[in-house]
Amino acid sequence: MPRRMYPLNALRAFEAAARHLSFVKASEELSVTPAAVSHQVKRLEEYLGLPLFRRLRRGLLLTESGQSLLSELREVFLGLDNAMERVIDSGSRGTITLSVAPTFAVMWLIPRLQKFYTLHPDIDVRISTGLGLVDFQRDDFDAAIRLGSGHWFGLEAIKLFDESVTPMCSPRLLEGPDALKSPDDLRKHVLLHNHSMDYDPDAPTWKTWLEAAGASGVNASRGTHFSLPDHGLQASIDGAGVVLGWRSLAAKDVAAGRVVEPFDLTLSLGSSFYLVYPEAHSLRPNIAALRDWLMQEVREN
């Protein structure tokens, strides 16, 4: 029986438009014009004899048929991606291009990389640092390490560890006439602020920590402000003040005695670190090697 010839370009255009609920965003992903996407979708609707979208003034809505087709196509394209990945990666572990936030790279990943190279000398790691989320459809990355809830459409998310915050300072601040002995003593010291989580209104700040600690007489807004947590941590190591430090990322500095945690109260950051990659990458040997090594490092530290 001859195999039917399906309108593959139209199916790809529909899948992108349905995922974004936008012809414009689909056109950007596919590097064509919005009109071309719209034309392909209309061609598919004519082929099926069914409407796939409700075209509204403010955007698109999937019809019941459109929702059903999107669900089926997602599995089809995932299978196609897996097949291509297996062919590309057969016989070679190659390289890994990894997107990482600068703080995670400096404070956690880079100090451990030599262990990975010792275990996997045949895999080259290319690290790109940045604060923006990777678009795996557009950007040339194999995987990324993200801070968040672990829910990203179309991506596998492997949880590495949770993060929490607590005051940290140089051991020198625990001595002398202004020794830091209680939360109220923070009024005698410079507070170091980290603004990397400002996008999350639920992320703890000095204000929320001081309130939870029952501190009085401390101005939570004063002090020195940084855009990244490792900058504030370095300032605290140098004795410039007290930072609301990220405990998991600062664990090596605490263990080495470069900083201390003067109080027991910690607050959850509300987000965790995840290794993420497209589902189609899950069978790649280099991704499996990176995933297994990261999980081993988490277990040992």
Secondary structure as a PSIPRED ss2 file (coil, helix, strand):
# PSIPRED VFORMAT (PSIPRED V4.0)

   1 M C   1.000  0.000  0.000
   2 P C   1.000  0.000  0.000
   3 R C   1.000  0.000  0.000
   4 R C   1.000  0.000  0.000
   5 M C   1.000  0.000  0.000
   6 Y C   1.000  0.000  0.000
   7 P C   1.000  0.000  0.000
   8 L H   0.000  1.000  0.000
   9 N H   0.000  1.000  0.000
  10 A H   0.000  1.000  0.000
  11 L H   0.000  1.000  0.000
  12 R H   0.000  1.000  0.000
  13 A H   0.000  1.000  0.000
  14 F H   0.000  1.000  0.000
  15 E H   0.000  1.000  0.000
  16 A H   0.000  1.000  0.000
  17 A H   0.000  1.000  0.000
  18 A H   0.000  1.000  0.000
  19 R H   0.000  1.000  0.000
  20 H H   0.000  1.000  0.000
  21 L C   1.000  0.000  0.000
  22 S C   1.000  0.000  0.000
  23 F H   0.000  1.000  0.000
  24 V H   0.000  1.000  0.000
  25 K H   0.000  1.000  0.000
  26 A H   0.000  1.000  0.000
  27 S H   0.000  1.000  0.000
  28 E H   0.000  1.000  0.000
  29 E H   0.000  1.000  0.000
  30 L H   0.000  1.000  0.000
  31 S C   1.000  0.000  0.000
  32 V C   1.000  0.000  0.000
  33 T C   1.000  0.000  0.000
  34 P H   0.000  1.000  0.000
  35 A H   0.000  1.000  0.000
  36 A H   0.000  1.000  0.000
  37 V H   0.000  1.000  0.000
  38 S H   0.000  1.000  0.000
  39 H H   0.000  1.000  0.000
  40 Q H   0.000  1.000  0.000
  41 V H   0.000  1.000  0.000
  42 K H   0.000  1.000  0.000
  43 R H   0.000  1.000  0.000
  44 L H   0.000  1.000  0.000
  45 E H   0.000  1.000  0.000
  46 E H   0.000  1.000  0.000
  47 Y H   0.000  1.000  0.000
  48 L H   0.000  1.000  0.000
  49 G C   1.000  0.000  0.000
  50 L C   1.000  0.000  0.000
  51 P C   1.000  0.000  0.000
  52 L C   1.000  0.000  0.000
  53 F E   0.000  0.000  1.000
  54 R E   0.000  0.000  1.000
  55 R E   0.000  0.000  1.000
  56 L E   0.000  0.000  1.000
  57 R C   1.000  0.000  0.000
  58 R C   1.000  0.000  0.000
  59 G E   0.000  0.000  1.000
  60 L E   0.000  0.000  1.000
  61 L E   0.000  0.000  1.000
  62 L E   0.000  0.000  1.000
  63 T C   1.000  0.000  0.000
  64 E H   0.000  1.000  0.000
  65 S H   0.000  1.000  0.000
  66 G H   0.000  1.000  0.000
  67 Q H   0.000  1.000  0.000
  68 S H   0.000  1.000  0.000
  69 L H   0.000  1.000  0.000
  70 L H   0.000  1.000  0.000
  71 S H   0.000  1.000  0.000
  72 E H   0.000  1.000  0.000
  73 L H   0.000  1.000  0.000
  74 R H   0.000  1.000  0.000
  75 E H   0.000  1.000  0.000
  76 V H   0.000  1.000  0.000
  77 F H   0.000  1.000  0.000
  78 L H   0.000  1.000  0.000
  79 G H   0.000  1.000  0.000
  80 L H   0.000  1.000  0.000
  81 D H   0.000  1.000  0.000
  82 N H   0.000  1.000  0.000
  83 A H   0.000  1.000  0.000
  84 M H   0.000  1.000  0.000
  85 E H   0.000  1.000  0.000
  86 R H   0.000  1.000  0.000
  87 V H   0.000  1.000  0.000
  88 I H   0.000  1.000  0.000
  89 D H   0.000  1.000  0.000
  90 S C   1.000  0.000  0.000
  91 G C   1.000  0.000  0.000
  92 S C   1.000  0.000  0.000
  93 R C   1.000  0.000  0.000
  94 G C   1.000  0.000  0.000
  95 T E   0.000  0.000  1.000
  96 I E   0.000  0.000  1.000
  97 T E   0.000  0.000  1.000
  98 L E   0.000  0.000  1.000
  99 S E   0.000  0.000  1.000
 100 V E   0.000  0.000  1.000
 101 A C   1.000  0.000  0.000
 102 P H   0.000  1.000  0.000
 103 T H   0.000  1.000  0.000
 104 F H   0.000  1.000  0.000
 105 A H   0.000  1.000  0.000
 106 V H   0.000  1.000  0.000
 107 M H   0.000  1.000  0.000
 108 W H   0.000  1.000  0.000
 109 L H   0.000  1.000  0.000
 110 I H   0.000  1.000  0.000
 111 P H   0.000  1.000  0.000
 112 R H   0.000  1.000  0.000
 113 L H   0.000  1.000  0.000
 114 Q H   0.000  1.000  0.000
 115 K H   0.000  1.000  0.000
 116 F H   0.000  1.000  0.000
 117 Y H   0.000  1.000  0.000
 118 T H   0.000  1.000  0.000
 119 L H   0.000  1.000  0.000
 120 H C   1.000  0.000  0.000
 121 P C   1.000  0.000  0.000
 122 D C   1.000  0.000  0.000
 123 I C   1.000  0.000  0.000
 124 D E   0.000  0.000  1.000
 125 V E   0.000  0.000  1.000
 126 R E   0.000  0.000  1.000
 127 I E   0.000  0.000  1.000
 128 S E   0.000  0.000  1.000
 129 T E   0.000  0.000  1.000
 130 G C   1.000  0.000  0.000
 131 L C   1.000  0.000  0.000
 132 G C   1.000  0.000  0.000
 133 L C   1.000  0.000  0.000
 134 V C   1.000  0.000  0.000
 135 D C   1.000  0.000  0.000
 136 F C   1.000  0.000  0.000
 137 Q C   1.000  0.000  0.000
 138 R C   1.000  0.000  0.000
 139 D C   1.000  0.000  0.000
 140 D C   1.000  0.000  0.000
 141 F C   1.000  0.000  0.000
 142 D C   1.000  0.000  0.000
 143 A E   0.000  0.000  1.000
 144 A E   0.000  0.000  1.000
 145 I E   0.000  0.000  1.000
 146 R E   0.000  0.000  1.000
 147 L E   0.000  0.000  1.000
 148 G E   0.000  0.000  1.000
 149 S C   1.000  0.000  0.000
 150 G C   1.000  0.000  0.000
 151 H C   1.000  0.000  0.000
 152 W C   1.000  0.000  0.000
 153 F C   1.000  0.000  0.000
 154 G C   1.000  0.000  0.000
 155 L E   0.000  0.000  1.000
 156 E E   0.000  0.000  1.000
 157 A E   0.000  0.000  1.000
 158 I E   0.000  0.000  1.000
 159 K E   0.000  0.000  1.000
 160 L E   0.000  0.000  1.000
 161 F E   0.000  0.000  1.000
 162 D E   0.000  0.000  1.000
 163 E E   0.000  0.000  1.000
 164 S E   0.000  0.000  1.000
 165 V E   0.000  0.000  1.000
 166 T E   0.000  0.000  1.000
 167 P E   0.000  0.000  1.000
 168 M E   0.000  0.000  1.000
 169 C E   0.000  0.000  1.000
 170 S C   1.000  0.000  0.000
 171 P H   0.000  1.000  0.000
 172 R H   0.000  1.000  0.000
 173 L H   0.000  1.000  0.000
 174 L H   0.000  1.000  0.000
 175 E C   1.000  0.000  0.000
 176 G C   1.000  0.000  0.000
 177 P C   1.000  0.000  0.000
 178 D C   1.000  0.000  0.000
 179 A C   1.000  0.000  0.000
 180 L C   1.000  0.000  0.000
 181 K C   1.000  0.000  0.000
 182 S C   1.000  0.000  0.000
 183 P H   0.000  1.000  0.000
 184 D H   0.000  1.000  0.000
 185 D H   0.000  1.000  0.000
 186 L H   0.000  1.000  0.000
 187 R H   0.000  1.000  0.000
 188 K H   0.000  1.000  0.000
 189 H C   1.000  0.000  0.000
 190 V C   1.000  0.000  0.000
 191 L E   0.000  0.000  1.000
 192 L E   0.000  0.000  1.000
 193 H E   0.000  0.000  1.000
 194 N E   0.000  0.000  1.000
 195 H C   1.000  0.000  0.000
 196 S C   1.000  0.000  0.000
 197 M C   1.000  0.000  0.000
 198 D C   1.000  0.000  0.000
 199 Y C   1.000  0.000  0.000
 200 D C   1.000  0.000  0.000
 201 P C   1.000  0.000  0.000
 202 D C   1.000  0.000  0.000
 203 A C   1.000  0.000  0.000
 204 P C   1.000  0.000  0.000
 205 T C   1.000  0.000  0.000
 206 W H   0.000  1.000  0.000
 207 K H   0.000  1.000  0.000
 208 T H   0.000  1.000  0.000
 209 W H   0.000  1.000  0.000
 210 L H   0.000  1.000  0.000
 211 E H   0.000  1.000  0.000
 212 A H   0.000  1.000  0.000
 213 A H   0.000  1.000  0.000
 214 G C   1.000  0.000  0.000
 215 A C   1.000  0.000  0.000
 216 S C   1.000  0.000  0.000
 217 G C   1.000  0.000  0.000
 218 V C   1.000  0.000  0.000
 219 N C   1.000  0.000  0.000
 220 A C   1.000  0.000  0.000
 221 S C   1.000  0.000  0.000
 222 R C   1.000  0.000  0.000
 223 G C   1.000  0.000  0.000
 224 T E   0.000  0.000  1.000
 225 H E   0.000  0.000  1.000
 226 F E   0.000  0.000  1.000
 227 S C   1.000  0.000  0.000
 228 L C   1.000  0.000  0.000
 229 P H   0.000  1.000  0.000
 230 D H   0.000  1.000  0.000
 231 H H   0.000  1.000  0.000
 232 G H   0.000  1.000  0.000
 233 L H   0.000  1.000  0.000
 234 Q H   0.000  1.000  0.000
 235 A H   0.000  1.000  0.000
 236 S H   0.000  1.000  0.000
 237 I H   0.000  1.000  0.000
 238 D C   1.000  0.000  0.000
 239 G C   1.000  0.000  0.000
 240 A C   1.000  0.000  0.000
 241 G C   1.000  0.000  0.000
 242 V E   0.000  0.000  1.000
 243 V E   0.000  0.000  1.000
 244 L E   0.000  0.000  1.000
 245 G E   0.000  0.000  1.000
 246 W E   0.000  0.000  1.000
 247 R C   1.000  0.000  0.000
 248 S C   1.000  0.000  0.000
 249 L C   1.000  0.000  0.000
 250 A C   1.000  0.000  0.000
 251 A H   0.000  1.000  0.000
 252 K H   0.000  1.000  0.000
 253 D H   0.000  1.000  0.000
 254 V H   0.000  1.000  0.000
 255 A H   0.000  1.000  0.000
 256 A C   1.000  0.000  0.000
 257 G C   1.000  0.000  0.000
 258 R C   1.000  0.000  0.000
 259 V C   1.000  0.000  0.000
 260 V E   0.000  0.000  1.000
 261 E C   1.000  0.000  0.000
 262 P C   1.000  0.000  0.000
 263 F C   1.000  0.000  0.000
 264 D C   1.000  0.000  0.000
 265 L C   1.000  0.000  0.000
 266 T C   1.000  0.000  0.000
 267 L E   0.000  0.000  1.000
 268 S E   0.000  0.000  1.000
 269 L E   0.000  0.000  1.000
 270 G E   0.000  0.000  1.000
 271 S E   0.000  0.000  1.000
 272 S E   0.000  0.000  1.000
 273 F E   0.000  0.000  1.000
 274 Y E   0.000  0.000  1.000
 275 L E   0.000  0.000  1.000
 276 V E   0.000  0.000  1.000
 277 Y E   0.000  0.000  1.000
 278 P E   0.000  0.000  1.000
 279 E H   0.000  1.000  0.000
 280 A H   0.000  1.000  0.000
 281 H H   0.000  1.000  0.000
 282 S C   1.000  0.000  0.000
 283 L C   1.000  0.000  0.000
 284 R C   1.000  0.000  0.000
 285 P H   0.000  1.000  0.000
 286 N H   0.000  1.000  0.000
 287 I H   0.000  1.000  0.000
 288 A H   0.000  1.000  0.000
 289 A H   0.000  1.000  0.000
 290 L H   0.000  1.000  0.000
 291 R H   0.000  1.000  0.000
 292 D H   0.000  1.000  0.000
 293 W H   0.000  1.000  0.000
 294 L H   0.000  1.000  0.000
 295 M H   0.000  1.000  0.000
 296 Q H   0.000  1.000  0.000
 297 E H   0.000  1.000  0.000
 298 V H   0.000  1.000  0.000
 299 R H   0.000  1.000  0.000
 300 E H   0.000  1.000  0.000
 301 N C   1.000  0.000  0.000
